[in-house]
Amino acid sequence: MKIKYEKRGDYLIPNLKIKRQKKINIGKYGLLRLNYLKENNKQLYRQLLMNNELTNHLISVDNECNNKLNILMNEYKKQDEKLSEKNKELNQLEWVKLMNNYKNSAEEIIMKENIYDNKW
């Protein structure tokens, strides 16, 4: 990346401008990743921002996390007989409790492996 400088008095000031992108909705996991980068990994945040790759990074993290959540939830549904549609009709409260428990477990895995990890 070539940086242009502007002379002001005796100093050369870098002429840094960030290109504006279209407004894109970033999901829950993308926003969590953004917050994590701003607070805990400022170097990577600045690098992505200056290379104009931050939005793409956040979208890819969000997509990967949503796909992983769907995969994990489908695996949990296949493993547990209590999550069948028949059981859903018979005992709704138990079914909702189990689904929430499995979703919380899946989200915990996603947070640890995708949001708070520096593998990117």
N, C-alpha and C positions, 0 to 999 in steps of 0.2 A: 504494500500500500504506500503510495507516494503522498507525502504531506506537503502542502503548499504553505508558505509563510507570508505574513503581512508585516511590513515594517511600521512600527509606531514609535516615534521618537528614536531612541537608541536601541530598541528591543525588537526582536523578531518574534511575532506571536503566531502560533500555528492556527491556520484557518480550518478549523474542524467543524464540519456540519454533518448532522445525521439526516439521512434521507427519510422522509415521512412515508410510511407505508399505509396501505388501506387498513381501516379498522377491522380487525379480525377478532372474533370471540374466542378467547382462550378459556378452556374448561377449568374445572376445579384443580386438577393435578398440575396443569401448567401454571396456574397462579400460585400454588403451593411451592412449586419449584422456583418460580420467580422470587418469592419472598425468601426462600432459603438462600438463593444466590446473593441477593442484596444484603442479607444479614451475615452470612457465614463464608461466602466464597466471592468476595468482591473482585478479586483478580479475574476470575472466569467471567463474572457478570460484565465487567468493563470490556474485556476482550470480545465477548459476544456482541455487546452493544456497539463497539467501534467498528467491528467487521460487518455490522448490519445482519447478524445471524441470530439475534436473540429471539425474535418472533418464531422463526423456523424451529429453533431449539425447543421452545416452550410448546409449540404445537406437536412436535414429534414426541416429547415426553408425555403430553396429555393423551395422545393417541395410543402410545404403547401401554400406558397405565390402564386406560379403559379396556383395551384388548385383554390385558392380563387379568383384570377384574372379571370380565366375562368368562374367560377360560377357567379361572379358579371357582367361580360360582357354579358353572356347569359341572365341574368335577365334584364339588360338594353335593350338588343335587343328585348326581348319579350314585354317590357312595351312601347317602343316608336315605333309608326307606321312609322315614318320617316326613320327608319333603315331597311326597307324592301328591298328586292332585286330589286323590281320594282322601288322604289325611288332611289336606287343606280344607276340605269341606266339613269334615267331622270335627276337627279341633283347630280352629283358626288361630286362637291365641298361641298355642304351642307352635304352630307352623311359623307364625310371624316372629316369635321369640328365636326360633332356630335360624331363620333366614337372617335376622339382624345379627345374631352371633357369628354366623358364617361370613356375612359381609364385613363386619368389624375385623375379623381375623384376616380376610383377604386384603382389606385396606391397610392393615398393619404391615403385612408383607410388602405391599406395594410401596408404602412410605419408606420402609427401611431399604429396599432394593433399588428403587427408582428415584425417589425424591431427595432423600438425604444421602445419596451416594455420589461420589465424584468420578464415577466411571465414564461419564460423558466427556 
